[in-house]
Amino acid sequence: MKTILITGASAGIGKATAIYLAQNGYNVYGAARRTDKMEDLKTYGIKVISLDVTKNESIVACVNQIITDAGSIDILINNAGFGSYGAIEDVSMEDARYQLEVNVFGAMRLAQLVLPKMRENKFGKIVNISSVGGKISMAFGGWYHASKFAIEALSDAMRNEVKPFGIDVIVIEPGGIKSEWGGIAMDSAVRVSGRSAYKDMVANSEKAFRSMEDKVPGPILIAKLIKKSIEAKSPKTRYVGGYMAKPMLFLRKIVSDKIMDKIIMSQVK
């Protein structure tokens, strides 16, 4: 039975994945700040741990507790993250730094701490939840996209560093998925730039987002993708799924930057 640590397990993709993997025979530890939102996970045999990925002492305590209890962390799923949206001009540097602390530095610190035991065991998998937004950048998501572009780059570097030790690094790139993430990101954009020079574009962005809410699939789609990736004998470097994910990434490959800009901005004008 492989032991899994999944962060951001209090909602959305994290919660769905924790439940799905526990139902499929894994020893799952679900971690998040909002432990009250994870009480229901216990009914699936999931161990709940408090974790703030912006605090080193919390990260160290979480990893040490699991290694003490289970002996090792075989699979790390770096899922904790959120979208701090707003125009680049309007987002405070404090908020920008916090976005990177949660989405990038917390994930990489966890990787640093689990790798020694994985190398010792000559086995391990680190799954980093990126996004289609790790390849395509859209207005008002600048700092979020910066964090996901960084996760993509760091994953590529780490994959080559740890491969000789029997460790796989896998990137998951979700498109639109039904969760609280989108609502939080859009609320952030409205709060930060809803009354600024960008207010009309923000209003149109919110309208476009609301119009597609009913079209996006549930997070179980990504949970199944994660299971497929960690059980593959030779996993792909990236797995893609979710609303408009594959079409958008295909367009990114074949059209110029200016054409891509026109396609994206046609949704918010």
C-alpha positions as CSV (number, residue, x, y, z in Angstrom):
1,M,0.0,0.0,0.0
2,K,1.6,3.3,-1.2
3,T,1.4,6.3,1.1
4,I,0.2,9.5,-0.5
5,L,0.3,13.1,0.7
6,I,-2.1,15.4,-1.1
7,T,-2.2,19.1,-0.3
8,G,-5.2,21.4,-0.7
9,A,-7.4,18.4,0.2
10,S,-10.2,20.6,1.7
11,A,-12.0,21.2,-1.6
12,G,-12.1,20.7,-5.3
13,I,-9.5,18.6,-7.1
14,G,-7.7,17.9,-3.8
15,K,-10.7,16.5,-2.0
16,A,-11.9,14.5,-4.9
17,T,-8.5,13.0,-5.5
18,A,-8.0,12.1,-1.8
19,I,-11.3,10.3,-1.7
20,Y,-10.8,8.5,-5.1
21,L,-7.3,7.3,-4.2
22,A,-8.4,6.1,-0.8
23,Q,-11.2,4.2,-2.4
24,N,-8.6,2.5,-4.6
25,G,-6.4,1.2,-1.9
26,Y,-3.9,4.0,-1.2
27,N,-2.9,5.1,2.3
28,V,-3.9,8.8,1.9
29,Y,-3.0,11.8,4.1
30,G,-5.0,14.9,3.2
31,A,-3.5,18.2,4.2
32,A,-4.9,21.7,4.2
33,R,-5.3,24.8,6.5
34,R,-9.0,24.3,6.8
35,T,-9.1,21.0,8.7
36,D,-12.8,21.6,9.5
37,K,-13.5,21.2,5.8
38,M,-11.8,17.7,5.8
39,E,-13.8,16.0,8.6
40,D,-15.8,14.0,6.0
41,L,-12.5,12.6,4.6
42,K,-12.0,10.5,7.8
43,T,-15.0,8.3,6.8
44,Y,-12.9,7.1,3.8
45,G,-10.0,6.2,6.1
46,I,-8.0,9.3,5.1
47,K,-5.7,10.8,7.7
48,V,-6.3,14.6,8.1
49,I,-3.3,16.9,8.7
50,S,-3.2,20.6,9.3
51,L,-0.8,22.3,6.8
52,D,0.0,25.9,5.9
53,V,2.3,25.7,2.8
54,T,3.5,29.3,3.5
55,K,5.0,28.3,6.9
56,N,8.1,26.2,6.9
57,E,7.5,24.9,10.4
58,S,4.1,23.6,9.3
59,I,5.5,21.9,6.2
60,V,8.3,20.2,8.2
61,A,5.9,19.1,10.9
62,C,3.5,17.6,8.3
63,V,6.2,15.6,6.5
64,N,7.8,14.4,9.7
65,Q,4.4,13.2,11.1
66,I,3.7,11.1,8.0
67,I,7.1,9.6,7.8
68,T,6.9,8.7,11.6
69,D,3.5,7.2,11.1
70,A,3.9,5.5,7.7
71,G,7.6,5.2,7.2
72,S,7.7,7.1,4.0
73,I,5.8,9.3,1.6
74,D,5.8,7.4,-1.7
75,I,3.7,9.9,-3.7
76,L,3.5,13.7,-3.1
77,I,0.6,15.5,-4.9
78,N,1.2,19.2,-4.8
79,N,-2.3,20.5,-5.3
80,A,-2.6,23.4,-2.9
81,G,-3.1,26.6,-4.7
82,F,-5.4,29.5,-5.6
83,G,-5.7,32.3,-8.1
84,S,-4.9,35.9,-7.0
85,Y,-6.5,37.7,-9.9
86,G,-6.5,41.4,-10.9
87,A,-4.7,43.7,-13.3
88,I,-0.9,43.7,-12.9
89,E,-1.1,47.4,-12.2
90,D,-3.6,46.9,-9.3
91,V,-2.3,43.7,-7.5
92,S,-0.2,44.6,-4.5
93,M,3.3,43.2,-4.2
94,E,2.2,41.7,-0.9
95,D,-0.5,39.7,-2.7
96,A,1.8,38.8,-5.5
97,R,4.4,37.4,-3.1
98,Y,1.7,35.4,-1.3
99,Q,0.5,33.9,-4.6
100,L,4.0,32.6,-5.3
101,E,4.5,31.4,-1.7
102,V,1.4,29.2,-1.9
103,N,1.5,28.0,-5.5
104,V,5.3,27.7,-5.9
105,F,7.5,27.9,-2.8
106,G,5.3,25.7,-0.7
107,A,5.2,23.0,-3.3
108,M,8.9,23.0,-3.8
109,R,9.7,23.0,-0.1
110,L,7.5,19.8,0.2
111,A,9.4,18.3,-2.7
112,Q,12.7,19.0,-1.0
113,L,11.6,17.3,2.2
114,V,10.2,14.1,0.6
115,L,13.0,13.5,-1.9
116,P,15.6,12.1,0.5
117,K,13.4,9.2,1.6
118,M,12.3,8.6,-2.0
119,R,15.9,8.4,-3.1
120,E,16.7,6.0,-0.2
121,N,13.7,3.8,-1.3
122,K,14.6,4.2,-5.0
123,F,11.0,5.0,-5.6
124,G,8.8,8.0,-5.6
125,K,6.4,10.1,-7.6
126,I,5.9,13.9,-7.3
127,V,2.8,15.1,-9.0
128,N,2.6,18.9,-9.5
129,I,-0.8,20.3,-10.3
130,S,-0.2,23.0,-12.9
131,S,-2.9,24.3,-15.3
132,V,-3.5,25.1,-18.9
133,G,-2.7,28.5,-17.4
134,G,0.9,27.2,-17.0
135,K,1.2,27.4,-20.8
136,I,-1.2,30.2,-21.7
137,S,-1.4,33.6,-19.9
138,M,-4.6,35.6,-19.8
139,A,-5.5,39.1,-18.7
140,F,-6.0,39.6,-14.9
141,G,-4.4,36.3,-14.1
142,G,-0.8,37.5,-14.4
143,W,0.5,36.4,-11.0
144,Y,-1.4,33.1,-11.1
145,H,0.0,32.3,-14.5
146,A,3.5,33.3,-13.3
147,S,3.2,30.7,-10.5
148,K,2.0,28.0,-12.9
149,F,4.7,28.8,-15.5
150,A,7.2,28.4,-12.7
151,I,5.7,25.1,-11.6
152,E,6.1,23.9,-15.2
153,A,9.8,24.9,-15.4
154,L,10.7,23.6,-12.0
155,S,9.0,20.3,-12.8
156,D,11.0,19.9,-16.0
157,A,14.3,20.6,-14.1
158,M,13.4,18.3,-11.2
159,R,12.2,15.5,-13.5
160,N,15.7,15.2,-15.0
161,E,17.5,15.6,-11.6
162,V,15.6,12.8,-9.9
163,K,15.0,10.3,-12.7
164,P,18.3,8.4,-12.0
165,F,17.0,7.7,-8.5
166,G,13.8,6.0,-9.7
167,I,11.6,9.0,-9.0
168,D,9.0,10.4,-11.5
169,V,7.9,14.0,-11.7
170,I,4.5,14.4,-13.3
171,V,2.7,17.6,-14.3
172,I,-1.1,17.7,-14.4
173,E,-2.6,20.5,-16.5
174,P,-6.3,21.0,-15.8
175,G,-8.6,23.2,-17.9
176,G,-11.9,24.3,-16.6
177,I,-13.1,22.2,-13.6
178,K,-16.1,22.7,-11.4
179,S,-14.7,23.9,-8.0
180,E,-14.5,26.9,-5.8
181,W,-11.3,28.0,-7.4
182,G,-12.9,29.9,-10.3
183,G,-15.3,31.8,-8.1
184,I,-12.4,32.8,-5.8
185,A,-10.3,34.0,-8.7
186,M,-13.0,36.0,-10.3
187,D,-14.1,37.5,-6.9
188,S,-10.4,38.5,-6.5
189,A,-10.4,40.2,-9.9
190,V,-13.6,42.1,-9.1
191,R,-12.3,43.2,-5.7
192,V,-8.9,44.3,-7.0
193,S,-9.7,45.8,-10.4
194,G,-13.5,46.0,-10.5
195,R,-13.4,49.8,-9.9
196,S,-10.1,50.6,-11.6
197,A,-9.3,51.6,-15.2
198,Y,-9.8,48.0,-16.1
199,K,-13.4,47.7,-14.7
200,D,-15.1,47.2,-18.0
201,M,-12.8,44.3,-19.0
202,V,-13.2,42.8,-15.6
203,A,-17.0,42.9,-15.9
204,N,-16.8,41.2,-19.3
205,S,-14.4,38.6,-17.9
206,E,-16.8,37.8,-15.1
207,K,-19.7,37.5,-17.5
208,A,-17.7,35.1,-19.7
209,F,-16.7,33.0,-16.7
210,R,-20.3,32.8,-15.4
211,S,-21.5,31.7,-18.9
212,M,-19.3,28.6,-18.9
213,E,-19.8,27.5,-15.3
214,D,-22.4,24.9,-16.3
215,K,-20.1,23.4,-19.0
216,V,-17.1,22.4,-16.9
217,P,-16.8,18.8,-15.6
218,G,-16.4,17.9,-12.0
219,P,-13.0,17.4,-10.3
220,I,-13.3,13.6,-10.4
221,L,-12.0,13.9,-14.0
222,I,-8.7,15.1,-12.7
223,A,-8.7,12.6,-9.9
224,K,-8.9,9.8,-12.4
225,L,-6.1,11.4,-14.5
226,I,-3.9,11.6,-11.4
227,K,-4.5,7.9,-10.6
228,K,-3.7,7.0,-14.2
229,S,-0.4,9.0,-14.0
230,I,0.9,7.5,-10.8
231,E,0.0,3.9,-11.9
232,A,1.7,4.2,-15.3
233,K,4.8,2.1,-15.6
234,S,6.4,4.9,-17.6
235,P,4.3,8.0,-17.0
236,K,4.1,10.8,-19.4
237,T,5.6,14.1,-18.4
238,R,2.2,15.8,-18.6
239,Y,-1.4,14.9,-18.5
240,V,-4.2,17.2,-19.7
241,G,-7.9,17.3,-18.9
242,G,-10.9,19.6,-18.3
243,Y,-13.0,22.1,-20.2
244,M,-11.3,23.5,-23.3
245,A,-7.9,22.2,-22.1
246,K,-6.7,20.3,-25.2
247,P,-8.1,22.8,-27.7
248,M,-6.5,25.7,-26.0
249,L,-3.1,24.0,-25.8
250,F,-3.3,22.9,-29.4
251,L,-4.1,26.5,-30.4
252,R,-1.1,27.7,-28.4
253,K,1.2,25.5,-30.4
254,I,-0.1,26.5,-33.9
255,V,-0.9,30.2,-33.8
256,S,1.1,33.3,-33.3
257,D,1.1,35.3,-30.1
258,K,-1.0,38.1,-31.7
259,I,-3.6,35.7,-33.0
260,M,-3.7,34.0,-29.6
261,D,-4.2,37.4,-28.0
262,K,-7.1,38.1,-30.2
263,I,-8.8,34.8,-29.4
264,I,-8.4,35.3,-25.7
265,M,-9.4,39.0,-25.6
266,S,-12.4,38.4,-27.8
267,Q,-14.0,36.9,-24.7
268,V,-13.5,40.0,-22.5
269,K,-14.2,42.9,-24.9
